Amino acid sequence: MRRLVVLCACLAVVGCGESGKSSYTAADVKAAYYTARDGGADKLQSYFVDEDYHSHSNYVPIGGLEVCPLAQRASYDAARVENMIEPKAAQPVRQFIVEPKADDDDRTPKITQGALVFGTGSIASDGMRAVGSGMTKCPATYEVRSGPSPILGTYRVSARPIESGEWKGVMQQIAHTYPAGQDDVYYEDLAHVVVQHANVILYLDVTHRKVIGERSDAATIAESALRTVLKRLG
């Protein structure tokens, strides 16, 4: 309940007291994306996602926003929740990926960015409130027992408000451990950030593998990348 109150209080002020830029275009967002050059072009590559490709393990449509990772595949006792929401009147901005050049490098973070642009800040605020509401319903712990082997296991999810200048929203931190015998060395360290200002909702995901016992740092990486993007947006 305390987490619900804190998140809702944060989201209630989204869109209020804005003193920065009052409107953005899809082109503004694309130009601001975090790139391989920002993180080290020697080992990273970056590219726009093919809009005809969608992940079927945790399907989120182009105009959707993730609120509870893999919830539609999870087994838990709480009332079922949605893994995503689809705000009304949103113009999706093409996703942009920054990832390791080496196919077998899953220790270096992969960053996925995207956004929704709306006609007005008020409509964007409505969408952001829906995101916050959806995230508060996500169970703190749940298991995925069916689907491709990389997604099986236990997910532990926590959420907290995040703010950078006029941009406000929520960050989820996710620790994904695999079933016994599948991978007893690594866990998947993920962070999912959704923030809103003016007529834009921006999201950024970070995922990589850490040795069990290593401290999670996906949230720190996500915040650093987000600051780079928001500085460019102004």
N, C-alpha and C positions, 0 to 999 in steps of 0.2 A: 504493500500500500504506500509506503514511504517513497518508493521509486516512482510510482504512478503520479503522486502529488508533485514531486520534483520535476518530472518530465513535462507534465501538463503546465506547470507554472512557467517553465522555460518557453514552451511553445506558445503560450498565451500572449507573449510579448513579441513574437515574430512579426515583422512587418511594421512595428511601431517605432517611432522616433528615428526613422531612416534619414540619414544626412548625407549618404554617399550617392552613388549613381542610382537613378530612379528606374532605369529600364535597360535591358540587355537583349541582344539578338543571339541567334544560334551561332553566327559567325564570331561574335565576341567570346563565347564560351570555347569554341574550337581553338581560337587563337591563344587562349589562356591555359589550355591543358598542360599538365606535367608531361615532359618528354624524356626520352632516353638520354638526351644531352644533359638534362638536369640531374639525373642520377648516375651518370657515367656511361658514355656511349661506347666505351671499350668492351663492356660486357652486357650491355642492354640494347634492346631494339624496341621501336615503338611504331604503331600502325593503327589505322581506323578499322574497326570491326566490320566484316562483311554483313550487311543488313539482312541478308537471306539466311544467316546462320543464327540459331538459337540453341541454348543449352537445354536439353530435355531432362537432365537430372534435377535441376531446380529452375524450371521454366519461368521466366519473367518476360512478358511481352515488351516490345520496344517502348511502348508508352507506359510501362509499369515501373513500380519502385518496390524493391525488396524490403520486407519488414520483419520476417522471421525465417531465417535460412532453412530450407528443406522441410518446413513444417508440414507440407502436404505429403511427405514420405515418412513422417515420424510416428513413433508409437509412444504414447504417454497417457496418463490418466486424466489430465485436465481436458476441458472442453476444447475441441479442435479449433485451431486458428488458421488464418490464411498466411501463405508465405509471401504474398505481395498485394499491393493495391494498385488501382489504375485511376489516377486523378482525371477529372473531366477537363476538356479544352486544353490539353497539353500538346505542345509541339516537341517531339523527342529530338535531342541532339545526338548525333552519331557517336557511339561509344569509341573510346580510344584506349589502347592497351600499351603498357610499358612492361616488358618482361625480359628474362634472361635470354641471351642469344643461344645458349646451349640448351638443347631439348631435355637433357637429363639433369639440369640444374633446378632443383625445386627448393633449394636453401636460400636463393636470392629472391626477394619479394617480387611478386607480380602485382601490378597496379592496374585496376580497371576504372575508367572514369566515364561519366555520362551526365546528362542533365535533361530537364524538361523546362521549356520556355512557355510562359503563359501570356495572355493578353494584358492582364493587370496583376498588380501585386496582391490584391485581395484574393483573387482566384488561386494564386500560388500559395498564399497563407492557408487557405482552406485545404489544399493538398498536403501541406506540411503538417497540419493538425491531424489529418488522417494517418499520415506516416507515424507520428508520435503515438497516436492511439493504438495503431496496429502493433508497434514495438512493445508497448506495455503489456500486451496480451501474450507475448512470446514466453513459453515456459523457460525457466532457468536451466533446466536439464531435460534432455530427451534423447531417444535413440532412433537411429535409422537402421532398419534391419533388412530392407530390400532395395534393390537397385544396383548400379555399377559398384564394384568393389571400392573404388576411391572415396565414395561418400558414406560407406557403412561405418557404424560406430556411435559413440556418444558425443553429444554436443552440449557444451556449457556456455550459456549466453548471459552477458550482463550489459546494461545500457546506462548511459549517463548523458546529461546535456553537454553540448559543446558550443562554443561561441568564439568567433574571430571577427572583430570589428562589428559591422552590421549583419554579418552572416550568423544565423543561429539555427541549431538543430539538435540532432542526437547522434551519438556514436555507440555502436554495438561492438563488444569484444567477444570473440568466439574461440573457444578451444575445442578442437575436434580430435578425439582419441579413437584409435582403430580397434576392432574386435581382437580379443586375445589370439595370438598366433598369426595375425595378418601383418602387423607391424608393431613390434615391441620396442622399437628404438626411437621412432619419431612421433610427434603429434603435429597437427596442422594448426597454425596460428593465424587467425583471421581478424580483420577489423572492417567494419562497414559504417561509413559516415554519410549522413544525409543532412544538408544544410540549405537554408533558404534566405534570400534577400530580394527585395523588389519583386520582379516577375519571374525569378528563376529558382528552381530547386536543383541543386547539384549533388551528385553522389560520387563517392570514391571508395573502392574496395582494395584491401591489401591482403594477400595470402602468401604464405610460405611455410616450410616445414622447419621445426625446431626439434632438437634432441630432447627427449623426455627429461625433465629436470631443469632445462634451460628456461630462463625467464622470458615471458612473452614480450615482444616489442612491436607487433603489428600496429597497435594503436599509435605508438610514437611515430612510426614511419608514416602512417596515414595523416597524422596531424601536420607533419613537416611538409609532405607533398601538397596537402590542402592549402597551407599558407602560401606556397609558391603560386598555386592557381588563383587564389583570391587576391593576392597582390597584383597579379596581371589584370584581373577583372576590375579592380579599383572599387 
